[in-house]
Amino acid sequence: MLAFVAALSLLLAAPVPVVGPSPSTGVVSGTVTDAETGDPLVGANVLVVGLRGVGTATDIGGRYRLEVEPGRHTVRVAYVGYQAATAEVEVRAGAAVTLDLALEGHTLGEVVVEYERPMIQRDAVGAPMLTMSRGRGVAATVGGVANPMYRPPTDREGYAAVDEVGFKASLDAPLSTFSIDVDRASYSNARRFLTDGRLPPEDAVRVEEFVNSFDYGLDGPTGEHPFAVSTEITTAPWAPNHHLVRIGLQGERIDSDDLPPANLVFLIDVSGSMQSPDKLQLLQRAFRLLVREMRPQDKVALVVYAGASGVRLAPTSDKSAILEAIDDLRAGGSTGGAEGLRLAYQVARQNFDSEATNRVILATDGDFNVGESSDAEMQRLIEAERESGVFLSVLGFGTGNLQDSKMETLAGHGNGNYAYIDGIREAERVFVREFGGTLFAIAKDVKIQVEFNPARVAGYRLVGYENRALEAEDFRDDAKDAGELGAGHTVTALYEIVPVGVEVPTAGVDGLRYQATPALTAAAQSGEWMTVALRYKPALEAGTFSDESVGLEVAVAGEVVALGDATEATRWAVAVTEAALLLGASDYAPGASYSHALELAQGARGDDPHGDRAEFIRLVETARALTSSQGGTDRPVALGD
């Protein structure tokens, strides 16, 4: 087994005045990077050993900052997939010490799973500041190897079953129709499992949410529609005789200064189930990020619910008042989620602003136990409330009792989106980096319908989107609800197609007595593979949308590009899809492997300003190692296949 050593560089800076802390304390700050690539490690845990557990997590630039008491201290840095490192520093009152650390990776067999339990303390101005208390998970290592049987409590987490849709013959079913999906909760939730050193439940993996968790650098729209459509055809690495078609939508990117006012209602779950540090305390920190992004024209009301619901703060633009109300939240009691939703929508309706985007932002673990609580009851409640023109965003928090299926139902039927916040970095992404996409829709009820040309496509299957499937007649039915597209959002879908001449892996239908294969039309002989049609309801002005949908069509033609020669966007999407299929134990990826997904991802990493792609690569490495430790196989696939 390889031995790995942490590379440390320590620079003691000359004493300088410390901004923020009192003159009786000092500051330790610096960056944490990958020793091999120099990339910043985002979310690494930095601890001061023995000093009341004081610590923090690195930001998107790998930076950290700790306020500590004077004296000699041991700073320890830990990050999943890397060898932990320590360094001794001398801290003087009123002075700053710079400590930069570069960590080297290791095999999973050398990983010890560690947990950081957040604690709250107050900063110099009295605002809550998340610090970390170091603790060790119950499963460390067995014989120097991470114990794959380790299972932190998740017995009460709820996931809807993912029923994969198989291949269909183009002559039997020429149309494929589905709603777009911009949710990313499945990816960040799976990241939580992998960071904990375990594979996610199969039903927790929704392929489309993995794929849509990344920015593909696609060109924005230039014409009348609020989004641009791009396509590309390449080879399927897990089925060499099949092809993959990438369909990409890029929403219009709008500067935050040009977005309409936001009229928001924060609906916060403060029930007893939210007491753990990865729930209410992380929630408070996340919402502080959003409040800091608010503009003078934006307003927030705050509604809380536990056994009963109440309005904690009337609509206001006063950031200080909003932050104070958030900081004062305390958890306790049962969970009357339905009552809280009704009250939040009531507040939103009473303060509805026709010139603004009106939205309820629900933050919860989804563990409703008072009043209506079933997914069906929640769906009916939300469908009735969405007619008010108020959108809904759902943010999931916590572990052990996360009700993923319920929160997905709420967002899906409430003209909204669903994100799982596994740490402050994801909160920063949702509320800061993607402020416009999270809060401001540029199109709603966006549907895609693909017609396949039987002259070229013998069969097909849509990869993912199992719970977004629509009937063919729903495409033109403007009463049928579908997904929303936010400002700057990207939507990617992959079809695996079987070219004519290759057997379609499906039972199909029995031969028909009175039917015959129809003669090919002129359009079928055009050489096109398919036509992608889209329908959506455009935004008319702030907060309002047309009642009638508009459409556009894009014909997909051209030659199949070898995967190694495909665009970076396609290669990255295929790499993410391959890894997600493996995590979800797909029945339709017989030749997939983590090794190939890694090779493909490493070659398609491209510009990665926020470290999202580097993080994905590390997660796939963890998944591969975990699979191997549990006796699984990982058959390599060559890029040329």
N, C-alpha and C positions, 0 to 999 in steps of 0.2 A: 504494500500500500504506500502510495506516495506520501511524503511528509511535506507539510506546508507551513511556512513561517510568515507571520505578519511582518510587513515592512513598515517601519515607523520613521517619520521624520519629525523632529521636535525643534521648534524655534521659539526661544524665549524672547519676547519683545521687551523693549525698554518700557518702564512704567509710564502709562498714559492715563489721563482722567477717564473714568468709566461713566458712560452716559446711562442713566436709568437707575442702577442700584445705589444704595447708600454708600457713603465713603468708607464704611466699615467692612465692605465686602469687595471681592474681586471678580473678574470674569475670565473664564476659559472658553475659547472659541476656536473654530477652524473648519476644516473640510474633511470628509471621509470619502475615499475614492477606491476604485478597483486598481490594484497594483499592476495588473497586466495591461489594461486598456487606458487607464487614467480617467475613466468615466466616474462621475459622482454617484455615490450609493445613496439612494433616496429612501428615507424611512429607517436608516440604521439607528440602533439604540445606543445612546451614549450615556454612560452612568458614572457617577462619582462614588466609588466603592466606600461604604462605611459612613458616608455623610448623609444620614437620614434618607438614603435612597435617591438623592437628587439626580435627575437625569432628563433627557429630552430625546427627540428623534430628529434626524437630519431633514432639511427641506429639499425642494426640487433641485437645488444646486449642490446637494451633499453637505450643506453648511449646518453648523449647530452653534449654540451659544448657551453657556451655563453661568449662572450667578452663584458663587460659592463663598464660604467663609475663608478667611486667611489660614494658611498652613500648607503642609505638604499632603498632597492627595494622589490617589490612584484613579486614573480615568480608564474606563473599560468600554470598548466598542464591540458590539455584536451585530451580525447580520446573517440572515439565513443563507446557507450555501458558502459561507466564508469562515475562515479561521478567526476566532475572536482575538482581540489585541488589547494590551494594557500599556500604560505609560505613567511615569511618575512626574508630577508637576508641582512647582512651588508657587503658591498664590499669595500675593501681598495685597493689603487693603488699598482700594482705590486704583488698582493696577490691572492690566489685561495681559493674559498669557495666550499665545497662539499655539495650538496643537493640531497639526495636520497628520492624518493617519491614512495609510494605504493598505488595504486588506487583500490577502491572497485567498483564492478559492480553494475548496477541498472537495473530496468525494463525500457522498452522503454518509458513508460509513463512519466518518469522523464528526458528524454533526451531533451536537447535544441540543435538544429542543429546549429553548428557554422562553419564558414569558415575562413580559413587562407589565406590571399592574399599575395603571395610571393613578396618580394621586393629585389632588388639587391644592394649590397654594396660591397666595395672592401676590401680584407683582407690586411695583412701587406705587402704582396709582390705584391699587385695590381691585384690579381686574383679575379674574381667575386665570391661572397659568398652569397648564398641564405639565406635571413632572412624572417621573417614572420610579416605581419601586421594583427592584430586581427580585424575581422569584423563579423557581425551577419547576417545569412541568413534571407531572407524575411519571412520564416516560422519558428517561434520559437515553442511555445507550445500553445495549446488551452485547458484551464482548467487544466493545468499541464500535458497534454498529447501531445506528438509530433503530429503535424498536418500531417496526411497521404496524404493530398491533396497538400502538398508542391511540387513544380516542378520547380527547376532551369531550365533555358532555354535550351531545347534540341530539339526544334521544327525543326531544320535543320539537325539533325543527321540522317544518312542513314544506314539502316540494311536490308539485304536480308531476304526474308521470309524463315522461317524454316518449311518445309513441312515434317512432320513426316512420316516415312514409317511403315506401319502396318505389321501384321503377314503374313507370307507366308507358304503354306503347302509344306512339304518336297517333296512329290510326284510330285507336280506341278512345283516346282522351287527348285531343290536340291542344286543349287550353289548360293553363296552370295559372291560378289566381290567388293572390295573397295580399295582406296588408303589410306596409312597412313596419319596422320595429327599430327604434333608436335606443332602446333600453340597453344598459350595460351591467345590470346587477349581477348576472350570472358570472361574468368574468371576475369582478372584484370579489365576489363571494368565493369563487374557486381559488383566487389568489390567497384568501384568508386560510383556506384549508392547506394549500401547498406550503405557505409560510409556516404553518403549524407543523409541517412535516408529515402530512397525510394526504391521500387522494380524496377529492371531493366525491360525494354521492353521485352516482350516474345521472339521476334525475335532476341534479343541481346544475348540470351542464346543458346550456342552450347555445348551440353552435353560432347562431346569428348574433348573439350578444357578445360572444368572444370576438367575432370578426368586426363588429361595429364599435369596438372599444378603441379603435385606432384611427388617427388622421392619415389619409392616403394622399394628401397633397394634390387632390384633383382640381382641375380648373373649374371656376365658378360659372354661372350662367351669363350669357351675353345677349339673350333675346328676351322675349316676352314672359317666359316662364321663370318662376323664382328658384329653379334648380336646373343643373345641367346633368345630362345622362351620358355615360361612357360605357363601352363594352369591349371585351377582349376574349378570344378563344385560345385556350392552351391545352396541354395534355394533363391527364389526371394521374398523379404519381402513384396512387394506390390501386389504380386500374389502368394499365398502360394502353388498353384498346379503347378506353373512353376519353372524352374531352371534358373540359370545364369551361363554362362561360361565366365570366364575371360581369355583373351588371352593377354599375356604380351611380349613385345620385349624390351630387354635391349641392347643398343648399347655399343660397346667397349669403355671403359674409357681410355683416353690417356692423359698422363701428358702434360701440356702446353709446356714444353721444347722439347717434341718429336713431336709436331705438325709442319706441314710445315709453311713456311712464309705466312703471310697474306698481300695481295695486295688489299687495300680497297679504294673505292671512297665514301666519305661522300656526299650525296646529300641532302641538307638542304633547306627546304621551309622557305623563309624569307618574304613571302607575308604579307599583312596587317592583314589577319586572324590569323596570328601567334603571334600577339602582346601581348595577354593575358599572365599572369605569369605562367599558367600551360602549356604553349606551348613553346615558344622560350627560355624563361629563364630556365625552367626545362630541355629542350633539351640540352642547353649548359652545364648544370651541369651533365647530363647523359653522354654526349660524353666525358667530361673530365675524367670520370671514365674509359671509354674504352681506352682512350689515355694512361692513367697511367698503364694499363695492357699490353700495347704494348711492344714487345721485339725488340732488335736492328735490327732484320731481317725483321720486319714488316714495311710497307709503307702505307701512307695515302695521298690521294688527296682530295681537298674540292671543290665541285661544289655547287652553290646556284642558286635558281630560285625564281622569283616573276613574274612581268610582262615580264621580260626577264631573260635569264640565263647567267651564267658566271663562269669561273674557278677562284676561289678565291685563291687556293693554288695548285701548281704542286706537284706530288708525292714526298714525303719526309719521312725520318725516324726521323727527328728532332722534338722531342716532344714539345720543347718550341715554335717552329714555328707553329705547329699544334694547340696548346693551344691558342696562340695569335690570330690565324685566327678565331678560334671558339668564343673567347671572344669578337671579334670585330663585330660579326654579329648583324644586326639591321633589324627589320621587317618593311615592308611597300610595298604597291602596290598590283596589282592583282596577280592571281595564274596561271602561265603557266606551269602546271605540266608535260605535254607531252614533251614540249621542254626541260625541265630540265632532264627528263629521257633519252632523246636521247643524250644530251650532256654528261651525266654521263657515259652512255655505250660507247660513243665515246672515252672518256678519258680512260676508263677501257680497251678498245680494243687496243688503241695506246700504252698503258703501260702494256699490258698483259705479265704475267710472267708464263711460262710453269712449273716452279718449285714451284709455290705458289698457294694458294687459292685466286681466283680473285672474288671479290664480291662488289656490290653496296649496300650501306646502306641508304635507303630513310627514312627521318624523316619528317613527315607532319601530318596535320589534314585531309588530303585527299580532301580538298575543292577546287578542280580545277575549275577555271572559265574562263580560256583563252585557246583557241585551243581545241584539242580533250579532252573530259572530261567524256564521258559515260563509263560505265563499259565495254561494248563491244569494244569500241575503245581502251581503255587501254589494254584489253586482247590481241587484235591483235598486238598492239605495242610491248608488252612484249614477246609474242610468237615469234615474228621476232627477237628480240634482244637476247633471251636466247640461240640461236644457236651459239653465240660467245663463249660459255663456261663460261660466267660471271654469277654468281649467284646473287640473289636479296634478301635482307632482308628489311622488311618494319616495321617501328616503328610509331605507332599512338600516337598522343598527343592531349590533350585538350578536352573541352566539348562544347556543344551547336551546333557545326556544324561538329562533328566527322563523317566522311564518312567511316564507318566500312566496308560496302560491297565493296567499291572500293579498299580499301587497302587489303582486303582478296583476291580479284581478282588478284591484282598485284602480291602478294606473291605466290599465288597458281599456277599462270602460269609463274612465273619467276624462277622456281627451288629454291624457298626460303621459308622463314618463316615470320610470322607476329606476332608482340607483341604490346600490348597497354601499354604505360608507364603512369601509374596513379600517380606515385610518385617516389622519389629517391630510395626507397627500391626496386621497380620493376626494375629500371635501374641497381641497384647493382646486382640483380639476373641475369639479361640478360647478362650484360657485364663483370661481375667479377666472380660470382659463376659458371656460365655456359658459360664461354668464349669460350671453345672448341666447345660445342654443337651449339652455336649461329653462329659461323663463319666457322666451318670445317665439311663438310659432309663426312661420311664414306660409304654411299650408297645412290644412287638416284633411282628415279622411283620405289619405294618400293610398291608392291601390295600384297594384301592378298586375297586368295580365299578359302572359306570354303565349303566343300561338306558334307551335312548332311545325316546320315544314317536313312532311313525311317523305319527301324526296331525298332529304339529307339526314334527318334525325329519325332513327327507328324507335328510340325510347329515351326517357329522361327521368330525373328526379331532382326536386328542389332540396338543397342541403340546408337543413334547419327550417326555421319558421313553422314548425309543426303546429303551434298554437295560434298562428296567424293566417291559417289557410281559409280561403273564402270559396263559396260556390261561384261558378262561372257567371251566373245571372246577378251576383252581388256587385259585379264590377261597375255596372251602370246604374245601380240602385243607390240614389243619393241619400236614402234613409238609412243605409247600412254603414255603421260606424267603422272607422279604420284609424290608422296611426297618424300622428302629427309629425311635421318636420320643423325643427327649430332653426333659427338663424345660424348658418355655418355648419349645420349638422351634415354628416356623411352617412349614407346608407349603402351597404354592399350586400349583394346576394349572389350565390354561386349555384348554377345548375350543372349537374353531371349528366352529360348527354351521351347516348350510344349511337354512333354513326351507322347509317344504312350499311348492311353487310355484316354487322356484328350482332350476335345474339343478345337480345334484351333479357337481363336476369329477372324475369317476372313470370308468374304463372299465366298472366294475361286472361283472355276469355276463350271459351271453346269456339270452334269454327261455326260460323253462322250459315244457316241454310239458304236464306233469301238475300244475303248481302254479298257484295263483291267489292274488291278493292277498286275505288273509283279512279278514273283516268286523271292523271296529274294536270292541274290547271297551268296556265302560262306563268302565274305567280310562283307555283311550286317548282317550275323549271328555271326560275330566275337565278338559282345558286344561293339564295338566302338560306340561312339556318333557321331563323325565327324572326318574329316581330315582337318587340317589347312595347306594350301600350301602357300608358299611365293615366290615371284620373285623380284629380284633387280639387279641393275647394280653396280658392285663393283668398288671401287676406285682402279685405277691402280698405280697412283703416285700422287703427289701433284697436285690438280686441274684438273685431268683428270679421266675419267671413261670409263669402257668398253661400247662398243656399243651393246653388247649382254648381256641379263640378264641371271642370274643363279638362280636355285631354290632349295628349300628344302621342305620337308613335315613332319608334326608331327601329328600322330594319337592321338585322345583324347579318352581315355577309363577311366575306374574306376568308383567308386561309388560317389554318391552325398554327399557332406559334409554339415552338418547343418551349417547355417550361423555363429552361435556362436562359432563353432569349426574350421571355415575356417582360412586360414593364415591372418596375419595382412594386407598384400597387398590387398587381396580380400575384406576383411571387409572394409578397407578404400575406395577402389574403389567403392564399393556398396553404402557406405554412401554418397560419393560425387555425384554419379549418382542419388541417390534418391533426394537429395536436388536440383540438377540441373533440374530434371524432374518437380519438383514442381515449381521452378522459371520460367520454360518455359511453364507452364500450359499444360503439356503433357496429351494427351488423353489415354495414355497407362500405367498409374500408378494409378489405382483407389484406392489402399490401401496404398499409400505412405503418409508419414507425416514427418514434420520437427522434431517432437519429437523423432521419431524412428531414423531418420538420425543423430540427435545429440547423442542419446544413443549409436548408433553404432560407430560414429566417436570418441566419448570420450573413448570407449573401445579399439579402434584401433589406438590411437594417437601415441603410441610407441616412438621411438627416434625422437626427433623433434629439431635438433640443431639450425635451423634458425627461428623457431617459425611459420612456414608456416601452420602447422596443427592446432595449437592453434588459429591462425588468422581465419582459415576457420570455426572453431567451433563458434567463436564470430560472424562471418558473418551469419551463420545459425541461431543463436539466434536472431540476428537482423531481419532476414527475417521472422522468426516465429512470432516475436512481431508485425512487420508491418502487416503481414497477419491477425493476430488477431485483430489489431486496425481497419482494414478495413472490419471487419465482416466475415472474412474467418474462416474456420475450420481446425483443426489439429488433426486428429484421430490417437491416439497412436497405434503402432503395436508392439507386443511383439517380443523379439529377437528369441524366439523359433519358430515363425511362418515361 
